[in-house]
Amino acid sequence: MKINTCIFDYDGTLADTTPTILATAKETQKRLGFHQPSDYEIRSTIGLPLGPALQIQGKLPDNMVDEAVRLYREIFFTFPLNEVPLFPGVAETIAVLEKRGIRMAVATSRSRNSLIQMLEAQGILKAFTEIVAADDGITAKPEPDMVLAILERFGSFPSHTMVIGDTTFDVLMGSRAHCHTCGVTYGNHTREQLATASPEFVVESFDALLALNDVEYTLQ
């Protein structure tokens, strides 16, 4: 059975946004004056919607979440987003998949505005014919709704679709949509964390996606 559709997470899967996210989250919590989270506490929440992530990180009361989101977004856009790097092999692998006729999309917990800005700067925006972002009003990860929305737009079947991400939230989103799943170990969740969500495949580098050649699944 051939995979003809790939749905990617962005942060920690396509691009190394973690340093910017860590710096932004820490500055946000510092200004709010609540709990100052560790790198691990922040990384563990990357992939969740921004409000719940910030609330968990800073142990914020409910009435501070909206202000935390506003402040985070204000701080995030002070960083040079056009300098956020792709992980090694991403641009080259995306180009190969594009040539093979694989339909590609992004399902992300970040805002569409920031995602578009970074994908454009990285030169890979046009490869993704569908994007579902946090501000699209679709139920967030780890629920399957983002993936289901993309499948409907593409007219794709879950059995022909691979969801690729660096967190348990991505893997669960894919499996709950009955898609094939692949976790990447170089992002925000460790191999051990990813294992708790039972991905079908685990890779240590993005270009290893091209070598997924199981008896039943092939990306070509």
LUMRO-738020 format. One record per residue (C-alpha): residue in three letters; z, y, x. Coordinates in pm, 1 decimal. Example, Ala and Ser with C-alpha at 12.3 -4.5 7.8 and 13.67 -1.06 7.14 Angstrom:
   rest         c3         c2         c1
    ala      780.0     -450.0     1230.0
    ser      714.0     -106.0     1367.0
//
This chain:
   rest         c3         c2         c1
    met        0.0        0.0        0.0
    lys      -98.3      336.7      144.7
    ile      111.9      652.1      141.5
    asn     -106.1      939.4       21.2
    thr      164.9     1202.2      -36.1
    cys      435.4     1332.8      198.7
    ile      713.7     1564.5       82.2
    phe      905.0     1733.0      363.2
    asp     1233.8     1910.2      387.2
    tyr     1209.5     2226.2      600.9
    asp     1537.5     2314.0      774.7
    gly     1617.9     2053.4     1036.7
    thr     1303.8     1852.7      962.1
    leu     1005.7     2078.0     1030.0
    ala     1179.8     2372.2     1197.0
    asp     1484.5     2422.7     1414.5
    thr     1655.4     2681.4     1197.5
    thr     2004.6     2549.8     1274.1
    pro     2103.4     2815.7     1532.6
    thr     2006.9     3092.5     1288.8
    ile     2182.4     2920.9      997.7
    leu     2500.3     2869.7     1202.4
    ala     2506.1     3230.8     1318.6
    thr     2438.1     3364.0      968.8
    ala     2696.8     3142.7      800.7
    lys     2966.4     3228.6     1054.5
    glu     2902.4     3599.9     1024.6
    thr     2902.8     3573.1      644.2
    gln     3238.1     3394.5      637.6
    lys     3380.3     3634.0      896.8
    arg     3293.9     3933.9      681.1
    leu     3434.3     3766.8      370.7
    gly     3760.5     3694.3      551.3
    phe     3816.9     3341.7      426.9
    his     3801.7     3012.4      621.3
    gln     3596.1     3027.7      942.9
    pro     3391.9     2703.9      942.4
    ser     3307.0     2492.9     1245.0
    asp     2949.4     2403.5     1339.1
    tyr     3006.0     2055.7     1194.1
    glu     3130.3     2193.9      861.4
    ile     2823.2     2415.0      832.4
    arg     2573.1     2150.3      941.2
    ser     2718.3     1902.3      692.7
    thr     2628.3     2133.7      404.0
    ile     2276.8     2228.3      516.3
    gly     2039.1     2100.3      249.4
    leu     2263.9     2189.2      -41.6
    pro     2191.4     2501.2     -249.8
    leu     2315.9     2809.3      -67.1
    gly     2598.1     2900.4     -307.4
    pro     2771.5     2561.1     -306.4
    ala     2714.9     2528.8       69.7
    leu     2882.0     2861.9      143.3
    gln     3165.4     2784.3      -95.7
    ile     3236.0     2454.4       79.1
    gln     3207.2     2607.0      427.0
    gly     3440.6     2898.9      362.9
    lys     3663.0     2737.2       98.6
    leu     3567.4     3030.4     -122.5
    pro     3699.7     3093.8     -472.9
    asp     3438.5     3083.0     -748.5
    asn     3436.9     3460.3     -790.0
    met     3324.0     3510.6     -428.1
    val     3019.7     3282.0     -428.0
    asp     2763.4     3534.6     -552.9
    glu     2878.9     3791.0     -297.6
    ala     2862.3     3527.2      -23.6
    val     2501.6     3442.8     -116.4
    arg     2403.4     3811.1     -123.8
    leu     2565.8     3874.0      212.5
    tyr     2418.4     3561.8      372.9
    arg     2065.7     3658.3      271.8
    glu     2115.3     4013.1      394.9
    ile     2231.9     3886.3      735.8
    phe     1969.4     3609.5      761.2
    phe     1680.8     3853.8      739.2
    thr     1816.6     4053.6     1035.0
    phe     1712.9     3765.9     1261.6
    pro     1355.8     3742.5     1399.3
    leu     1232.0     3475.2     1158.7
    asn      884.4     3481.3     1312.3
    glu     1040.8     3330.0     1625.5
    val     1197.5     3024.7     1456.6
    pro     1042.1     2722.8     1635.9
    leu      895.8     2407.1     1492.6
    phe     1036.0     2085.0     1630.6
    pro      823.7     1911.8     1897.8
    gly      521.2     1735.4     1756.1
    val      539.5     1891.6     1410.3
    ala      224.5     2105.3     1424.2
    glu       20.8     1826.8     1583.4
    thr      143.2     1559.8     1340.7
    ile       85.0     1781.5     1037.1
    ala     -271.9     1838.9     1159.7
    val     -332.0     1462.8     1191.7
    leu     -191.4     1394.6      844.5
    glu     -408.3     1672.3      704.8
    lys     -717.9     1514.7      860.2
    arg     -621.2     1180.3      709.6
    gly     -621.2     1340.3      365.6
    ile     -247.0     1310.6      309.9
    arg     -125.4     1552.8       41.9
    met      171.5     1748.3      176.1
    ala      445.6     1955.3       15.5
    val      779.0     2112.2      103.0
    ala     1095.5     2073.1     -103.5
    thr     1362.8     2308.4       25.9
    ser     1702.5     2450.4      -61.1
    arg     1610.0     2786.6       90.7
    ser     1440.9     3077.4      -82.7
    arg     1063.3     3082.2     -116.7
    asn     1038.5     3422.9       51.6
    ser     1203.4     3316.3      376.6
    leu     1020.2     2982.1      379.3
    ile      677.0     3141.3      338.1
    gln      754.8     3396.3      607.9
    met      846.1     3127.3      859.4
    leu      568.0     2882.7      771.4
    glu      311.5     3161.4      809.2
    ala      449.5     3260.1     1150.1
    gln      445.8     2894.8     1256.2
    gly       83.3     2854.1     1150.0
    ile      130.1     2556.6      915.9
    leu      161.5     2717.6      572.4
    lys     -188.7     2620.4      458.8
    ala     -117.0     2250.4      517.8
    phe      125.2     2246.7      224.1
    thr      -50.5     2271.0     -109.2
    glu      277.2     2262.7     -303.0
    ile      618.8     2416.1     -235.4
    val      935.7     2387.1     -438.1
    ala     1209.0     2627.3     -327.3
    ala     1565.4     2706.9     -427.1
    asp     1469.4     3002.8     -643.2
    asp     1214.2     2810.6     -853.5
    gly     1475.3     2719.1    -1113.2
    ile     1450.8     2344.1    -1049.1
    thr     1764.2     2131.4    -1013.0
    ala     1854.6     2110.4     -645.7
    lys     1899.0     1825.0     -399.6
    pro     2024.9     1555.0     -402.2
    glu     1891.3     1524.9     -758.6
    pro     1526.5     1409.5     -778.6
    asp     1387.8     1703.4     -976.3
    met     1216.5     1885.2     -688.1
    val     1029.6     1571.4     -589.6
    leu      942.3     1488.5     -949.8
    ala      798.2     1839.0     -996.9
    ile      576.2     1795.6     -691.8
    leu      461.8     1449.4     -801.6
    glu      362.1     1590.0    -1139.7
    arg      163.7     1873.5     -981.7
    phe      -14.3     1637.3     -742.0
    gly      -60.9     1358.6     -993.4
    ser       95.7     1128.0     -734.5
    phe      292.6      809.4     -786.7
    pro      637.8      755.3     -631.3
    ser      517.3      424.9     -485.3
    his      256.1      616.2     -280.7
    thr      490.7      895.7     -172.4
    met      719.7      938.7      128.5
    val     1005.6     1191.5      130.1
    ile     1107.1     1298.2      481.8
    gly     1424.1     1486.9      569.9
    asp     1715.8     1524.4      808.9
    thr     2004.3     1501.4      561.5
    thr     2150.4     1254.0      315.8
    phe     2062.2     1504.3       42.3
    asp     1691.3     1466.8      122.9
    val     1706.8     1088.5      133.9
    leu     1896.8     1067.3     -194.0
    met     1654.0     1308.7     -358.8
    gly     1364.3     1085.1     -257.0
    ser     1523.7      755.9     -350.1
    arg     1638.7      888.9     -687.6
    ala     1275.2      979.4     -754.7
    his     1186.6      617.6     -660.1
    cys      986.4      730.9     -356.9
    his      987.3      586.7       -7.9
    thr     1222.9      771.3      225.7
    cys     1242.8      852.4      594.6
    gly     1533.7     1018.0      773.5
    val     1491.2     1208.4     1100.7
    thr     1779.3     1195.0     1348.1
    tyr     1717.2     1518.6     1540.7
    gly     1828.5     1749.4     1257.2
    asn     2158.9     1830.8     1092.7
    his     2289.6     1487.4      990.7
    thr     2352.9     1209.6     1240.0
    arg     2198.1      865.6     1222.9
    glu     2532.1      738.6     1093.9
    gln     2541.9     1000.5      818.0
    leu     2182.8      925.5      718.9
    ala     2262.5      554.5      699.5
    thr     2505.6      621.1      413.9
    ala     2204.1      718.5      199.1
    ser     2006.0      405.6      299.5
    pro     1668.1      553.2      401.3
    glu     1386.1      298.7      430.2
    phe     1286.0      437.1      767.7
    val     1460.8      638.1     1038.8
    val     1272.5      813.5     1320.6
    glu     1391.8      999.9     1626.7
    ser     1091.9     1232.1     1656.4
    phe      854.1     1385.3     1405.4
    asp      540.9     1236.6     1558.7
    ala      691.6      889.6     1508.1
    leu      585.4      930.0     1144.0
    leu      233.1      843.2     1255.8
    ala      353.0      506.8     1383.4
    leu      510.6      400.8     1052.7
    asn      295.1       96.3     1004.9
    asp      506.6     -149.0      813.3
    val      336.9     -439.5      642.6
    glu      339.3     -257.0      311.2
    tyr      323.2      111.1      403.7
    thr       81.0      301.0      618.6
    leu       27.0      674.0      668.1
    gln     -350.5      661.5      699.0
//
